[in-house]
Amino acid sequence: MNGTEFGLDGVAILMNGHIVCEKDELDERLLHEQKVEFSFHFFQSKTSQGFDYGEISKFFDAVEEFFTDSDAQSSDQLNDLWNAKEKVFQNILHHNPNIALHYCTTGAYSKPERIEKLAEENKTKLANLNLFSKIQVNFFGAKDLQKGHRSTTQKNRVKFNFSKNNTLPNHPKVQEAYVGYIEGQDLI
């Protein structure tokens, strides 16, 4: 987003796990996909230490307006996403999309009653639109963000018996490559 959007720092529409940014891109993907699943993700981030009721309320209002008010889109990028959203709802076959709202600050989230109540009220508003299968509201503080960052930067290692394999031909950019299979019980 370019910073002029009311109450939003980011919006992502996912189709089968891939981000779609505009209607034309969605049209292209729909040509090649048989079964489609959609989800919407909205983001608001603040560098402040706390979770401000007014800022969170503004965030919820912006999300609701995205689905209810075609004239409220305040930028070209948001308008492109709004048009893609319209296309999503024209192509729903099996079930409604999920929606997740992510509000992040550098503070610590202690589940204040007033903000929890605001979140529940806004989940109910979104549920009453009858557009979503699952509605999720997430509040992330500094520790949550640090944990998420670490999980993406730390390497996982595992050892297993890989006796049923063949070595692949040499490639200048790959040290070693194998193809084969392992038993499911070894994987788990």
Residue pairs with C-beta under 8 A, 6 or more apart in sequence:
1 8
1 9
1 10
1 11
1 75
1 77
1 78
2 75
2 77
4 74
4 75
5 62
5 74
5 75
5 77
5 78
6 58
6 61
6 62
6 65
6 72
6 74
7 44
7 58
7 59
7 60
7 61
7 62
7 63
8 42
8 43
8 44
8 59
8 62
8 63
8 66
8 78
9 43
9 44
9 45
10 41
10 42
10 43
10 44
11 40
11 41
11 42
11 43
11 66
11 78
11 81
12 19
12 40
12 41
12 43
13 19
13 20
13 21
13 26
13 38
13 39
13 40
13 41
13 81
13 84
13 85
13 88
14 20
14 38
14 39
14 40
14 41
15 26
15 29
15 30
15 33
15 36
15 37
15 38
15 88
16 29
16 33
16 35
16 36
16 37
18 29
20 26
20 29
20 84
21 77
21 80
21 81
21 84
22 80
22 81
22 83
22 84
23 80
23 83
23 84
23 86
23 87
25 84
26 84
26 87
26 88
27 87
30 36
30 87
30 91
35 93
35 94
36 91
36 93
37 94
37 95
37 97
38 88
38 92
38 97
38 98
39 97
39 98
39 99
39 100
40 85
40 97
40 98
40 99
40 100
40 132
41 99
41 100
41 101
41 102
42 59
42 62
42 63
42 66
42 99
42 100
42 101
42 102
43 102
43 103
43 104
44 55
44 56
44 59
44 102
44 103
44 104
45 103
45 104
45 105
46 52
46 55
46 104
46 105
46 106
47 105
47 106
48 105
48 106
48 107
49 105
49 106
49 107
50 105
50 107
51 103
51 105
51 107
51 109
51 112
51 115
51 139
51 141
53 114
53 115
53 118
56 103
56 115
56 118
56 119
57 118
59 101
59 103
60 101
60 118
60 119
60 122
60 125
63 99
63 101
63 122
63 126
64 122
64 125
64 126
65 72
66 72
66 73
66 78
66 81
66 82
66 85
67 85
67 126
67 129
67 131
68 129
70 82
73 79
73 81
73 82
88 97
89 131
95 133
96 130
96 131
96 132
96 133
97 131
97 132
97 133
98 132
98 133
98 134
98 135
98 136
99 126
99 131
99 132
99 134
99 135
99 136
100 135
100 136
100 137
100 138
101 136
101 137
101 138
102 138
102 140
103 137
103 138
103 139
103 140
104 139
104 140
104 141
104 144
104 145
105 140
105 141
105 142
106 141
106 142
106 145
107 141
107 142
108 141
108 142
108 143
109 139
109 140
109 141
109 144
111 139
115 139
119 137
119 139
122 137
123 135
123 137
126 132
126 135
127 135
140 148
160 182
160 186
160 187
161 182
161 186
162 178
162 180
162 182
164 180
164 181
164 182
165 178
165 179
165 180
165 181
166 178
166 179
166 180
167 176
167 177
167 178
168 177
168 178
168 179
171 177
